[in-house]
């Protein structure tokens, strides 16, 4: 691996570690605030943070000791990482769809919480920076998995916006349905992105070695 790519890979690994650390802390704080306010929105936000930490953990695995890997090993690890990130999209989408649907069915309004509002605001700023930074690194490295991880981070940003807006609208105007409706829209986006990544990951993992073997066999059998 070239020195420039090695440096980019190390920066990607650092970004992944920061993502995992922040989201674990955010999730723990959100659970505590949600328990105090009896807010299902904050509890759901905590679980979203843990799923984002899982996606970040996949990126830690993807870029750990990247400079010691051959090009073939990097491609195989990249394909697996794409598939794993795709599954985190599906898991997060299922949970958000369930929580949003249950809130609409039971007409559960998210409870106002000053701590939750502050947490959502901090998360918006943090996720925006991380998403842009990881996307630039992913594009520079040609890493589909890191770009996908940046998309999931951006989705978490919109979930933070949803939490902030939902709490605010419910508090000021009584629009209890604002938060779950936004959640359903985000869940649909996650399912679409997850399906694309899993389909791509399946093709990459299942077809790469077989395709290379077939191409090699064909080239050997073709007369000069």
C-alpha positions, 0 to 999 in steps of 0.5 A, a space after each residue: 500500500 502506497 504511503 498516501 493510501 496508508 495515511 488515509 487508511 490510518 485517518 479512516 481508522 481514527 475516524 472509526 474509533 471516534 465514531 464508536 467511542 462517541 456513539 457508545 457514550 451517546 447511547 448510554 447518556 440517552 438511555 439515562 435521560 430516556 429513563 428519567 423522562 420516560 421517553 421512548 424517543 430517547 430510548 430509541 435514539 440510544 439504540 440507534 447510537 449502538 447500531 451506529 457504533 456497530 457500523 463504526 466497529 465494522 470500519 475499525 475491522 476494515 482498516 485495522 493494519 490495512 498497510 500490511 494487507 495485500 491488494 487482494 486481501 483489501 478487496 476481500 475485506 472491503 466486500 465483507 465490510 460493505 455487506 456488514 454495513 448493509 446489515 446494520 442499515 437493515 437492523 436500524 431500519 427495522 427498529 425505527 419502523 417498529 418504534 415509529 409504527 408503535 408510536 403512531 398506533 398508540 399515539 405516544 408523544 415523545 416526552 419533552 426533555 431539556 437534556 434530550 434536546 441538548 444531546 440531540 443538538 450536540 449529536 447533530 453537530 458531531 454527526 455532520 462533521 464525522 459524516 463529511 469527513 468519512 465520506 471524503 476519506 472514503 472517496 479518496 480511498 475508493 472505499 465503498 464501505 466507508 462511503 456507506 458508513 458515512 451515509 449511515 452517520 448522516 442518517 443518524 444526523 437526521 434522526 437527531 434532527 427528527 428527535 429535536 424537531 419532534 420534541 419541539 413540535 410536540 412541546 410547542 404545537 402538540 404535533 405528537 405525530 411529527 417524530 414517528 412520521 419522520 422516522 418512517 421516512 428515514 426507515 424507508 431510506 435505510 431499507 433501500 440503501 441496505 438492499 443496495 449494499 447487500 446486493 453489491 456485497 453478495 455479488 462482490 463476495 460470491 463472484 470475485 474468486 469464481 470470476 477470476 478462476 473462470 477468466 484464467 481458465 478461458 485465457 489458457 484455453 484460448 488459442 494464440 
